[in-house]
Amino acid sequence: MPVKSTKPTEEEQPQDPEEPVWTYRGYKLKTSEFVTAMVHFFRAEVTRANVWRQRLDTTTNWAVVATGATLSIAFSQPNIHHGIIILNTMLVTLFLYIEARRYRYYELWSYRVRLMETDFFAAMLVPPFHPAPDWAESLAENLLLPSFPISMWEAFGRRLRRNYLWIFLILAIAWVAKYWLFPVPPADMKEFIGRAAIGHIPGSIVISISIAYFLFLILVAVLTVNMTRATGEVFPRFTVGEQDLRGDQIHPTDELKGIRSWLAPRKKRRQFLAFIVTGNAKAVADRILSDMGRGVTAVEGKGMYTGAERTVLMCALTVTEVHNLEASVAREDPQAFVVVSPAHEVLGRGFNPLAKED
């Protein structure tokens, strides 16, 4: 007679409940749900960055088409004035400005994509799963307070070096060739300079302004060459001498001085100092410590007119934690008085180190 096994099958074995990875205000998000949400968010940001990347190609196409049409018209007939090439140069400059502005928006979306690639997906491929401690806060801060990761000068210089420098070079050569060859080559340098005149503006002034303009473009291209905060160019996670994706300093950068430091302003995480006046200091402090992991300093005080004993709690926090602080305090003491003010710099545990290691 066969003996029935009492060993539970795989379906009958009790399954351990999946531990929530994120819990707040009664909501419990499981690991699988968290990863699914991040994947959908990643796909959305990739799509948005791709749309703005295509808009960059559009402005470049405008510049190329306009330049080609202008040169075709300028060299098709001898009596066409060379000023049409100067007009096209101004138009291409406008296209460059529009593309630089679009590039900043593209960097805003690609910053989030690159941050998830380096700190979330890359960390998943190297067990155990240990992303950077503040990558989620950096991403949340960028969602709450969107800001361009690069300056307008860096975007202008990068697009200039990538595409427009060659267009301007072609326009400069075509401009000189136009009034050098048509209708006939000049007899001497004086005639050559005189041909550059536009209306009542002497040729010497036109040439001087043109040379100064092209020198300005070259200067911008050279001064912005070491600015590597553009994450859309798929730079490494850490770059020696620069900042990482979250804006934290990896190595001290002393090479960006003078005008370069003005062209590339540094970004600092927004930090705040909260003052909490409460009559239930112990419960509020414990709640902040358990919910946010932030330390609290207590200062005893007394009301100026009421004479009631009150405790003032001081807590340093970041911009993404302001709402959590308000919720934690309201949960323990709805009558508390909370003041949140910006802090110039916060040093110590949980923030920037107080003393840098040699």
Secondary structure as a PSIPRED ss2 file (coil, helix, strand):
# PSIPRED VFORMAT (PSIPRED V4.0)

   1 M C   1.000  0.000  0.000
   2 P C   1.000  0.000  0.000
   3 V C   1.000  0.000  0.000
   4 K C   1.000  0.000  0.000
   5 S C   1.000  0.000  0.000
   6 T C   1.000  0.000  0.000
   7 K C   1.000  0.000  0.000
   8 P C   1.000  0.000  0.000
   9 T C   1.000  0.000  0.000
  10 E C   1.000  0.000  0.000
  11 E C   1.000  0.000  0.000
  12 E C   1.000  0.000  0.000
  13 Q C   1.000  0.000  0.000
  14 P C   1.000  0.000  0.000
  15 Q C   1.000  0.000  0.000
  16 D C   1.000  0.000  0.000
  17 P C   1.000  0.000  0.000
  18 E C   1.000  0.000  0.000
  19 E C   1.000  0.000  0.000
  20 P E   0.000  0.000  1.000
  21 V E   0.000  0.000  1.000
  22 W E   0.000  0.000  1.000
  23 T E   0.000  0.000  1.000
  24 Y E   0.000  0.000  1.000
  25 R C   1.000  0.000  0.000
  26 G C   1.000  0.000  0.000
  27 Y E   0.000  0.000  1.000
  28 K E   0.000  0.000  1.000
  29 L E   0.000  0.000  1.000
  30 K E   0.000  0.000  1.000
  31 T H   0.000  1.000  0.000
  32 S H   0.000  1.000  0.000
  33 E H   0.000  1.000  0.000
  34 F H   0.000  1.000  0.000
  35 V H   0.000  1.000  0.000
  36 T H   0.000  1.000  0.000
  37 A H   0.000  1.000  0.000
  38 M H   0.000  1.000  0.000
  39 V H   0.000  1.000  0.000
  40 H H   0.000  1.000  0.000
  41 F H   0.000  1.000  0.000
  42 F H   0.000  1.000  0.000
  43 R H   0.000  1.000  0.000
  44 A H   0.000  1.000  0.000
  45 E H   0.000  1.000  0.000
  46 V H   0.000  1.000  0.000
  47 T H   0.000  1.000  0.000
  48 R H   0.000  1.000  0.000
  49 A H   0.000  1.000  0.000
  50 N H   0.000  1.000  0.000
  51 V H   0.000  1.000  0.000
  52 W H   0.000  1.000  0.000
  53 R H   0.000  1.000  0.000
  54 Q H   0.000  1.000  0.000
  55 R H   0.000  1.000  0.000
  56 L H   0.000  1.000  0.000
  57 D H   0.000  1.000  0.000
  58 T H   0.000  1.000  0.000
  59 T H   0.000  1.000  0.000
  60 T H   0.000  1.000  0.000
  61 N H   0.000  1.000  0.000
  62 W H   0.000  1.000  0.000
  63 A H   0.000  1.000  0.000
  64 V H   0.000  1.000  0.000
  65 V H   0.000  1.000  0.000
  66 A H   0.000  1.000  0.000
  67 T H   0.000  1.000  0.000
  68 G H   0.000  1.000  0.000
  69 A H   0.000  1.000  0.000
  70 T H   0.000  1.000  0.000
  71 L H   0.000  1.000  0.000
  72 S H   0.000  1.000  0.000
  73 I H   0.000  1.000  0.000
  74 A H   0.000  1.000  0.000
  75 F H   0.000  1.000  0.000
  76 S H   0.000  1.000  0.000
  77 Q C   1.000  0.000  0.000
  78 P C   1.000  0.000  0.000
  79 N C   1.000  0.000  0.000
  80 I C   1.000  0.000  0.000
  81 H C   1.000  0.000  0.000
  82 H C   1.000  0.000  0.000
  83 G H   0.000  1.000  0.000
  84 I H   0.000  1.000  0.000
  85 I H   0.000  1.000  0.000
  86 I H   0.000  1.000  0.000
  87 L H   0.000  1.000  0.000
  88 N H   0.000  1.000  0.000
  89 T H   0.000  1.000  0.000
  90 M H   0.000  1.000  0.000
  91 L H   0.000  1.000  0.000
  92 V H   0.000  1.000  0.000
  93 T H   0.000  1.000  0.000
  94 L H   0.000  1.000  0.000
  95 F H   0.000  1.000  0.000
  96 L H   0.000  1.000  0.000
  97 Y H   0.000  1.000  0.000
  98 I H   0.000  1.000  0.000
  99 E H   0.000  1.000  0.000
 100 A H   0.000  1.000  0.000
 101 R H   0.000  1.000  0.000
 102 R H   0.000  1.000  0.000
 103 Y H   0.000  1.000  0.000
 104 R H   0.000  1.000  0.000
 105 Y H   0.000  1.000  0.000
 106 Y H   0.000  1.000  0.000
 107 E H   0.000  1.000  0.000
 108 L H   0.000  1.000  0.000
 109 W H   0.000  1.000  0.000
 110 S H   0.000  1.000  0.000
 111 Y H   0.000  1.000  0.000
 112 R H   0.000  1.000  0.000
 113 V H   0.000  1.000  0.000
 114 R H   0.000  1.000  0.000
 115 L H   0.000  1.000  0.000
 116 M H   0.000  1.000  0.000
 117 E H   0.000  1.000  0.000
 118 T H   0.000  1.000  0.000
 119 D H   0.000  1.000  0.000
 120 F H   0.000  1.000  0.000
 121 F H   0.000  1.000  0.000
 122 A H   0.000  1.000  0.000
 123 A H   0.000  1.000  0.000
 124 M H   0.000  1.000  0.000
 125 L H   0.000  1.000  0.000
 126 V C   1.000  0.000  0.000
 127 P C   1.000  0.000  0.000
 128 P C   1.000  0.000  0.000
 129 F C   1.000  0.000  0.000
 130 H C   1.000  0.000  0.000
 131 P C   1.000  0.000  0.000
 132 A C   1.000  0.000  0.000
 133 P C   1.000  0.000  0.000
 134 D C   1.000  0.000  0.000
 135 W H   0.000  1.000  0.000
 136 A H   0.000  1.000  0.000
 137 E H   0.000  1.000  0.000
 138 S H   0.000  1.000  0.000
 139 L H   0.000  1.000  0.000
 140 A H   0.000  1.000  0.000
 141 E H   0.000  1.000  0.000
 142 N H   0.000  1.000  0.000
 143 L H   0.000  1.000  0.000
 144 L H   0.000  1.000  0.000
 145 L C   1.000  0.000  0.000
 146 P C   1.000  0.000  0.000
 147 S C   1.000  0.000  0.000
 148 F C   1.000  0.000  0.000
 149 P C   1.000  0.000  0.000
 150 I C   1.000  0.000  0.000
 151 S C   1.000  0.000  0.000
 152 M H   0.000  1.000  0.000
 153 W H   0.000  1.000  0.000
 154 E H   0.000  1.000  0.000
 155 A H   0.000  1.000  0.000
 156 F H   0.000  1.000  0.000
 157 G H   0.000  1.000  0.000
 158 R H   0.000  1.000  0.000
 159 R H   0.000  1.000  0.000
 160 L H   0.000  1.000  0.000
 161 R H   0.000  1.000  0.000
 162 R H   0.000  1.000  0.000
 163 N H   0.000  1.000  0.000
 164 Y H   0.000  1.000  0.000
 165 L H   0.000  1.000  0.000
 166 W H   0.000  1.000  0.000
 167 I H   0.000  1.000  0.000
 168 F H   0.000  1.000  0.000
 169 L H   0.000  1.000  0.000
 170 I H   0.000  1.000  0.000
 171 L H   0.000  1.000  0.000
 172 A H   0.000  1.000  0.000
 173 I H   0.000  1.000  0.000
 174 A H   0.000  1.000  0.000
 175 W H   0.000  1.000  0.000
 176 V H   0.000  1.000  0.000
 177 A H   0.000  1.000  0.000
 178 K H   0.000  1.000  0.000
 179 Y H   0.000  1.000  0.000
 180 W H   0.000  1.000  0.000
 181 L H   0.000  1.000  0.000
 182 F C   1.000  0.000  0.000
 183 P C   1.000  0.000  0.000
 184 V C   1.000  0.000  0.000
 185 P C   1.000  0.000  0.000
 186 P C   1.000  0.000  0.000
 187 A C   1.000  0.000  0.000
 188 D C   1.000  0.000  0.000
 189 M H   0.000  1.000  0.000
 190 K H   0.000  1.000  0.000
 191 E H   0.000  1.000  0.000
 192 F H   0.000  1.000  0.000
 193 I H   0.000  1.000  0.000
 194 G H   0.000  1.000  0.000
 195 R H   0.000  1.000  0.000
 196 A C   1.000  0.000  0.000
 197 A C   1.000  0.000  0.000
 198 I E   0.000  0.000  1.000
 199 G C   1.000  0.000  0.000
 200 H C   1.000  0.000  0.000
 201 I E   0.000  0.000  1.000
 202 P C   1.000  0.000  0.000
 203 G H   0.000  1.000  0.000
 204 S H   0.000  1.000  0.000
 205 I H   0.000  1.000  0.000
 206 V H   0.000  1.000  0.000
 207 I H   0.000  1.000  0.000
 208 S H   0.000  1.000  0.000
 209 I H   0.000  1.000  0.000
 210 S H   0.000  1.000  0.000
 211 I H   0.000  1.000  0.000
 212 A H   0.000  1.000  0.000
 213 Y H   0.000  1.000  0.000
 214 F H   0.000  1.000  0.000
 215 L H   0.000  1.000  0.000
 216 F H   0.000  1.000  0.000
 217 L H   0.000  1.000  0.000
 218 I H   0.000  1.000  0.000
 219 L H   0.000  1.000  0.000
 220 V H   0.000  1.000  0.000
 221 A H   0.000  1.000  0.000
 222 V H   0.000  1.000  0.000
 223 L H   0.000  1.000  0.000
 224 T C   1.000  0.000  0.000
 225 V C   1.000  0.000  0.000
 226 N C   1.000  0.000  0.000
 227 M C   1.000  0.000  0.000
 228 T C   1.000  0.000  0.000
 229 R C   1.000  0.000  0.000
 230 A C   1.000  0.000  0.000
 231 T H   0.000  1.000  0.000
 232 G H   0.000  1.000  0.000
 233 E H   0.000  1.000  0.000
 234 V C   1.000  0.000  0.000
 235 F C   1.000  0.000  0.000
 236 P C   1.000  0.000  0.000
 237 R C   1.000  0.000  0.000
 238 F C   1.000  0.000  0.000
 239 T C   1.000  0.000  0.000
 240 V C   1.000  0.000  0.000
 241 G C   1.000  0.000  0.000
 242 E C   1.000  0.000  0.000
 243 Q E   0.000  0.000  1.000
 244 D C   1.000  0.000  0.000
 245 L C   1.000  0.000  0.000
 246 R C   1.000  0.000  0.000
 247 G C   1.000  0.000  0.000
 248 D C   1.000  0.000  0.000
 249 Q E   0.000  0.000  1.000
 250 I C   1.000  0.000  0.000
 251 H C   1.000  0.000  0.000
 252 P C   1.000  0.000  0.000
 253 T C   1.000  0.000  0.000
 254 D C   1.000  0.000  0.000
 255 E C   1.000  0.000  0.000
 256 L C   1.000  0.000  0.000
 257 K C   1.000  0.000  0.000
 258 G C   1.000  0.000  0.000
 259 I H   0.000  1.000  0.000
 260 R H   0.000  1.000  0.000
 261 S H   0.000  1.000  0.000
 262 W H   0.000  1.000  0.000
 263 L H   0.000  1.000  0.000
 264 A C   1.000  0.000  0.000
 265 P C   1.000  0.000  0.000
 266 R C   1.000  0.000  0.000
 267 K C   1.000  0.000  0.000
 268 K C   1.000  0.000  0.000
 269 R C   1.000  0.000  0.000
 270 R C   1.000  0.000  0.000
 271 Q E   0.000  0.000  1.000
 272 F E   0.000  0.000  1.000
 273 L E   0.000  0.000  1.000
 274 A E   0.000  0.000  1.000
 275 F E   0.000  0.000  1.000
 276 I E   0.000  0.000  1.000
 277 V E   0.000  0.000  1.000
 278 T E   0.000  0.000  1.000
 279 G C   1.000  0.000  0.000
 280 N C   1.000  0.000  0.000
 281 A H   0.000  1.000  0.000
 282 K H   0.000  1.000  0.000
 283 A H   0.000  1.000  0.000
 284 V H   0.000  1.000  0.000
 285 A H   0.000  1.000  0.000
 286 D H   0.000  1.000  0.000
 287 R H   0.000  1.000  0.000
 288 I H   0.000  1.000  0.000
 289 L H   0.000  1.000  0.000
 290 S H   0.000  1.000  0.000
 291 D H   0.000  1.000  0.000
 292 M H   0.000  1.000  0.000
 293 G C   1.000  0.000  0.000
 294 R C   1.000  0.000  0.000
 295 G C   1.000  0.000  0.000
 296 V C   1.000  0.000  0.000
 297 T E   0.000  0.000  1.000
 298 A E   0.000  0.000  1.000
 299 V E   0.000  0.000  1.000
 300 E E   0.000  0.000  1.000
 301 G E   0.000  0.000  1.000
 302 K E   0.000  0.000  1.000
 303 G C   1.000  0.000  0.000
 304 M C   1.000  0.000  0.000
 305 Y C   1.000  0.000  0.000
 306 T C   1.000  0.000  0.000
 307 G C   1.000  0.000  0.000
 308 A C   1.000  0.000  0.000
 309 E E   0.000  0.000  1.000
 310 R E   0.000  0.000  1.000
 311 T E   0.000  0.000  1.000
 312 V E   0.000  0.000  1.000
 313 L E   0.000  0.000  1.000
 314 M E   0.000  0.000  1.000
 315 C E   0.000  0.000  1.000
 316 A E   0.000  0.000  1.000
 317 L E   0.000  0.000  1.000
 318 T E   0.000  0.000  1.000
 319 V H   0.000  1.000  0.000
 320 T H   0.000  1.000  0.000
 321 E H   0.000  1.000  0.000
 322 V H   0.000  1.000  0.000
 323 H H   0.000  1.000  0.000
 324 N H   0.000  1.000  0.000
 325 L H   0.000  1.000  0.000
 326 E H   0.000  1.000  0.000
 327 A H   0.000  1.000  0.000
 328 S H   0.000  1.000  0.000
 329 V H   0.000  1.000  0.000
 330 A H   0.000  1.000  0.000
 331 R H   0.000  1.000  0.000
 332 E H   0.000  1.000  0.000
 333 D C   1.000  0.000  0.000
 334 P C   1.000  0.000  0.000
 335 Q C   1.000  0.000  0.000
 336 A C   1.000  0.000  0.000
 337 F E   0.000  0.000  1.000
 338 V E   0.000  0.000  1.000
 339 V E   0.000  0.000  1.000
 340 V E   0.000  0.000  1.000
 341 S E   0.000  0.000  1.000
 342 P E   0.000  0.000  1.000
 343 A E   0.000  0.000  1.000
 344 H C   1.000  0.000  0.000
 345 E C   1.000  0.000  0.000
 346 V C   1.000  0.000  0.000
 347 L E   0.000  0.000  1.000
 348 G C   1.000  0.000  0.000
 349 R C   1.000  0.000  0.000
 350 G C   1.000  0.000  0.000
 351 F C   1.000  0.000  0.000
 352 N E   0.000  0.000  1.000
 353 P C   1.000  0.000  0.000
 354 L C   1.000  0.000  0.000
 355 A C   1.000  0.000  0.000
 356 K C   1.000  0.000  0.000
 357 E C   1.000  0.000  0.000
 358 D C   1.000  0.000  0.000
